[in-house]
Amino acid sequence: MILCITEKPSVAKDIAAILGANTRKEGYYEGGNYKVTWTFGHLCTLKEPGDYEERWKRWSLGMLPMIPARFGIKVINDSGIERQFRVIENLIAEADEVINCGDAGQEGELIQRWVMQKASIKCPVKRLWISSLTDDAIREGFAHLKPESEFNNLYHAGLSRAIGDWLLGMNGTRLYSLKYSSPGNVLSIGRVQTPTLALIVQRHFEIQNFKPEDYWELKTLYRGATFNATAGRFHSPDEATATLDEICQSPLVINDIQEKKGREAPPRLFDLTSLQVECNKKWGWTADETLRLIQSLYEKKVTTYPRVDTTYLSEDIYPKVPGILRNMTPYAALTESLLTSKLPKSKKVFDNSKVTDHHAIIPTGQSPAVLIGNERQLYHLIALRFIAAFYPDCRFLSTTVSATVGKHGFKATGKVIEDAGWRKLYDDTPAEESKDDTSDDRILPEFKVGESGPHEPALQQKTTQPPKYYTEGTLLRAMESAGKTVDDETLREAMKENGIGRPSTRAAIIETLFKRRYIYRNRKSIMASQAGIELIET
């Protein structure tokens, strides 16, 4: 008998249907030579300190640090989990072969390996590794099962992360709670949650200690176009006023016109973090909400595996793209022009060197008719981004006009879109990529070198602004690039590719900080609570 172990009952049902294991039993499906069972995410966890040594049950500074000679796992203390584990344990004992059908990522590998280890598995194990749950992807995955040994390093990475969390969390939490907290009050310390909280507290102090300063900008209006002084800001009102008085008496003279053709490539495909950032920016969704919704889209077979940290596709996806576009029938009007000729194969989209376990999040081509509410909105966002990746660049003409008034230089810039390219897709939507209506994007009148005339100068008084509080979107980006704030060169290099936390766990880390009341929301802003500030100061 071949036993398949999935991570969720819904996935088990899909796989069982394809394998012909159609008879439902208590905790599994069976049929032919297959049985298909499931976990509910984590069934096992690392043991508690008291499970290793009796003396570690008591919180005491004298017992720290607690470092087990060998780490062990146990089944989570929950009647439903214990019942399902016994089902899996009995099935593993009967199996001739096990197929690990867990989520194809670091966390999925850890979940399944722990369950199989705890069940004392003896038979050979193979790995199903797929990026979507469509019937075709599942069939193709079963036709190309991989040896378990190929994923040993992935398991060891997940195990090391879990042990790192345990060592720092268990010891740090007891140390700080015993030394700095009132009796019975726990100060929670975590390998990822504490540096994340530190980012938020650091921003709190940057804003609190910010001292606003006034400055003045000199602009002048000539033939309907705004020219900015090239000298930049004035920090003294007297100097600004003196310059204004000086240029009032002189005409503006055009002395140079530069026209430059430019191109803007389509936005990159989504990884999980960029998707969470975009949804927070557009609709104010939390990172956790977006993760739940994209997980649902994956389980409904309409998008690919979501917990990814790349915005690229592997080159073997290229031949499949026309079929995916063709099957996206609700978007036929947008894909029609792409399907009449060979699709471009850009390194900005297809690059094997930028893809490890999984590629960027894209539609599978399955009908999105099953989606409702926010799921439909999220699918539309992903679908447009995918289609846009194969549209031509947006081409524009950028104009810079240089002028002088007396001895002072001025400059006006403008942009004319010559071919909207991929931007056509966003014409009817609140364009996520559209820029503010600044002078850089305005169409300028036609100027000639040497022309001159009267102008209308004016001073604008402005004040420097403090940094903005983090939103969930900007906090995710800060976690992703946290190495930038590290001074030690070696450590910064080590963090360059990873930041802090994994794409799949960052949302949960932020939620943990909310639950522990170290941070709170003020509309879209994330603020540090007094407890959070005091913990980081400690």
Buried (B, 14 or more C-beta within 10 A) or exposed (E): BBBBBBBBBEBBBBBBBBBEBEEEEEBBBBBEEBBBBBBBBBBBBBBEBEBBEEEBEEBEEEBBEBEBEEBEBEBBEEEEBEEBBEBBBBBBEEBEBBBBBBBBBBBBBBBBBBBBEBBEBEBEBBBBBBBBBBBBBBEEBBEEBEEBEEBEEBBBBBBEBBEEBBBBBBBBBBBBBBEEBEEEEEBBBBBBBBBBBBBBBBBBEEBEEEEEEEBBBBBBBBBEBBBBBEEEBBEEEEEBBEBBEBBBEBBBBBBEBEEEEEEBBBBBBBBBBBBBBBBBBBEEBBBBBBBBBBBBBBBBBBBBBBBBBBBBBBBEBEEBBBEBBBBBEEBEEBBEEBEEEEBBEEEBBBBEEBBEBBBBBBBBBBEBEEBEEBBBBBBBBBBBBBBBBBBBBBBBBBBBBBBBBBEBBBBBBBBEBEEBBBBBBBEEEEEEBEEEEEBEBBEBEEBEEEBBEEBEBEBEEEEEEEEEBBBBBBBBBBBBBBBEEBEEEEEBEEBEEBBBBBBBBBBBBBBBBBEBEBBEEEEBBBBBBEEBBBBBEE
